[in-house]
Amino acid sequence: MNIKGIHHVSAITANAKANFDFYTKVLGMRLVKKTVNQDDPSMYHLFYADEAGSPGTDLTFFEIKRAGHTYPGSQSISTTSLRVPTDEALNYWQERLDQYEVDRDSIEEQAGKKVISFRDPEGQRLKLVSDEFNKGVAGGSPWSKSPVPKQYGIVGLGPVHLTVTNLSLTKAVLTDILGFRELDHPEADWCAFETGEGGSGSQVCVEEKAEWKREKPGRGSVHHVAFRVEDEQELEKWKVKIQEAGFPNSGVVDRYYFKSLYFRDPNHILFELATDGPGFDTDETKQNLGETLALPPFLEEKRNEIEERLTPLHTNNYE
C-alpha cells in the first residue's frame, strides 16, 4: 500500500463558462471531461488537466451558481499549486498573467522552488511552481492545442497547502495512516510532507493558524484533495486501514473514471483516495476529451432531464 502522489484537487466555481474560459484560454489547460456532480447532477463538474488527463494533473470544479464569497480561514485547503517546467517559464507567466490582468504576486522562492502566487477571477488561490530542480513524481505533457507554448505549459499539480488550527492532528493522519514522510523544515508553525517518489507532485504543506476562524467556503474555495492509489484492490485495503483508525468514511465509490474513498481528518479537511484508472478515455476518445457532456452509465437514462437543467456550455471550440 503506497500513496503515489496527488491525484486531483476539486474546487468551486459560480460560473462554468467564465471558469472554462480562464483555465483553457488563459492558463492553457485542457478540458478533459465535461460531466456533472454525480451526487447532484444539476451542476457541472469540469476537469482540467494535461493532454491525456493523467492522474496528478487534474484541477476540477463544481459549478454552484449561487455560491457566495469565500471568507478565507483555517480548516481549509488554502492554496493549489500548478507545476511548470522551468524557472524561465515563470518569466513568461508573469507577462501572460499581466496581459490578462490576473491578480498576481512577484516571483519568489519558497522551500527551494521559484513560485508565482496568483488568484483566478473568483479569488481561487493558486500558485505556479517551477520544476527546474524538482525530482520525483513525473509531470504530464502540456496540451498540444494550448495557447501557451509547450515549453512553458502547465504539467500537473504541485504541493497542496492546508491551513489548520491544530497541525499535529493532520500530521498524524498524513504520517501514521497515509504513510507520508515529513520533510526537514525549520519553521515551527508549518510542516511539509511527501509520499511515493516524492517531489512537488506528491507534497502537502500544512500551516497552523490556531487563532484563525474556520474558513467560510464559496466560489474560489477548494472542496477536497485526492491522493493516488494504484487500483481498486489497494483502495479496499485503505478502506480497512482507515476504518480501523476510527475514521468514518464513504466506502469505495465508483466515479466511473476512477474509484474513490472519502474521509475527513480531525481538522475537517476532506481527503479522497482515488485510483489511477480506468481514466477519462473510458467514454470518449483521447482526441475528443471534454467536447460533449459525458455521463456515467447510471445517469445516462436521465440525460434529457439533466441537460434541461444545465446552462449550455460549448466546449468543442477553444478559439
Order of alpha helices (4+ residues) and beta strands (2+ residues): beta-alpha-beta-beta-beta-beta-alpha-beta-beta-beta-beta-alpha-beta-beta-beta-beta-alpha-beta-beta-beta-alpha-alpha
